[in-house]
Amino acid sequence: MIIKVCGMRDPENIRAVEALPIDYIGLIFYPPSPRHVDALPPTLPKQCQRVGVFVNATAEEILQRINTFQLDMVQLHGHESPHFCHILRQLMPPSLKIMKMIPIATENDISLTRTYSDAIDYFLFESKIPTKGNTYGGSGQQFDWNILNHYHGSIPFLLTGGIGENDAQRILQFHHPKFAGIDLNSRFETAPAIKDITKLHTFIDKVRKLN
């Protein structure tokens, strides 16, 4: 199971999180976010893969961040179209992967995945929330994962949105042939962009041992 910890910025916290058995660390490049990374930190993940999170950014901006932060994956968290994903893939180094967030509230939302079938590498399924103006970001709430029984696509997906320290058993009881992993963020924080290492360690240990 892939485990991604998102919303990292503090150098010491990055080092501590990377010492855990995780796969991806997410860096958010969206100025309105309280976890926004606006400058190159003195410490970046060295063992874990680096995921850059973008919201309706231009291809030029994304390519600049790829080069500056040596990203391994681009996560698109806005209204990026399949056409944009195709263009981005052509411009990026071939080794980089693209993850696209799809907001989910009902089974009807699953239909959007079909348009991205040959444009991305992973989906990230998040709770669908109303947006106000240009505000984007995770809801911190879980959606009904049973809705994903209606997902029959070929692209693997990660789950995110409100996953917390008491959800290990729920994750382990969730089964889908394309379920690839989980994305952890706000429920493991003591402050925006600062993760509680003890909570993360306990949770990840449960998931890894029982998986």
Residue pairs with C-beta under 8 A, 6 or more apart in sequence:
1 180
1 181
1 182
1 207
1 208
1 211
2 23
2 24
2 158
2 180
2 181
2 182
3 21
3 22
3 23
3 24
3 181
3 182
3 184
3 204
3 207
4 22
4 23
4 24
4 25
4 26
4 51
4 158
4 181
4 182
4 183
4 184
5 17
5 20
5 22
5 24
5 25
5 26
5 183
5 184
5 185
5 188
5 195
5 200
6 25
6 26
6 28
6 35
6 51
6 53
6 160
6 183
6 184
6 185
7 26
7 28
7 33
7 35
7 185
7 186
7 189
7 192
7 193
7 195
8 14
8 17
8 25
8 26
8 27
8 35
8 45
8 193
8 195
9 27
9 28
9 35
9 36
9 37
9 41
9 193
10 41
10 193
10 194
11 41
11 42
11 43
12 43
13 193
13 194
13 195
13 197
14 25
14 41
14 43
14 44
14 45
15 43
16 195
16 197
17 25
17 195
17 197
17 200
18 25
18 45
18 46
18 47
18 48
20 197
20 200
20 201
20 204
21 204
21 208
22 48
22 204
23 48
23 49
23 181
24 48
24 49
24 50
24 51
24 72
24 73
25 45
25 48
25 49
25 50
25 51
26 51
26 52
26 53
26 75
26 183
26 185
27 37
27 50
27 51
27 52
27 53
27 69
27 71
28 35
28 36
28 37
28 53
29 36
29 37
29 52
29 53
29 54
29 57
29 61
29 65
30 36
30 53
30 54
30 55
30 57
30 77
30 136
30 137
31 38
32 134
32 135
32 136
32 137
33 137
34 192
34 193
35 185
35 192
35 193
40 68
40 69
44 50
44 69
44 70
49 72
49 73
50 69
50 70
50 71
50 72
50 73
51 71
51 72
51 73
51 74
51 75
51 99
52 62
52 65
52 66
52 69
52 71
52 73
52 74
52 75
53 75
53 77
54 61
54 62
54 65
54 74
54 75
54 76
54 77
54 78
55 76
55 77
55 78
55 136
56 78
56 79
56 80
56 136
57 78
59 84
59 87
59 88
59 91
62 74
62 88
62 92
63 91
63 92
65 71
66 74
66 92
66 93
66 96
71 96
72 95
72 96
72 97
73 96
73 97
73 98
73 99
73 121
74 88
74 92
74 96
74 97
74 98
74 99
75 98
75 99
75 100
75 101
75 124
76 84
76 85
76 98
76 99
76 100
76 101
76 120
77 101
77 124
77 136
77 137
78 136
80 100
82 115
82 116
82 119
85 98
85 100
85 116
85 119
85 120
86 119
88 98
89 98
89 119
92 98
97 121
97 122
98 119
98 120
98 121
98 122
99 120
99 121
99 122
99 123
99 124
99 158
100 116
100 119
100 120
100 122
100 123
100 124
101 123
101 124
101 125
101 126
101 160
102 109
102 112
102 113
102 123
102 124
102 125
102 126
103 109
103 126
103 127
103 128
103 129
104 110
104 125
104 126
104 127
104 128
104 143
104 147
104 148
105 127
105 128
105 143
106 147
107 147
107 150
109 128
109 147
110 147
110 148
110 150
110 151
113 123
113 151
113 153
113 155
114 153
116 123
116 155
117 153
117 154
117 155
120 155
121 155
121 156
122 155
122 156
122 157
122 158
122 180
123 153
123 155
123 156
123 157
123 158
124 157
124 158
124 159
124 160
124 183
125 143
125 148
125 157
125 158
125 159
125 160
125 161
126 138
126 139
126 143
126 160
126 161
127 138
127 139
127 141
127 142
127 143
127 161
127 162
128 139
128 143
129 139
129 141
138 160
138 161
138 185
138 186
139 161
139 162
140 161
140 162
140 186
140 187
141 161
141 162
142 161
142 162
142 163
142 167
143 161
145 159
145 174
148 157
148 176
148 179
149 176
151 157
151 176
151 178
153 178
154 178
155 178
156 178
156 179
156 180
157 176
157 178
157 179
157 180
158 180
158 181
158 182
158 183
159 171
159 174
159 179
159 181
159 182
159 183
160 182
160 183
160 184
160 185
162 187
163 171
163 182
163 183
163 184
163 187
164 187
164 188
164 203
165 187
165 188
165 199
165 202
165 203
167 203
168 203
168 206
168 207
168 210
169 210
171 182
171 207
172 207
172 210
172 211
182 207
184 200
184 203
188 195
188 196
188 199
188 200
188 203
189 195
189 196
190 196
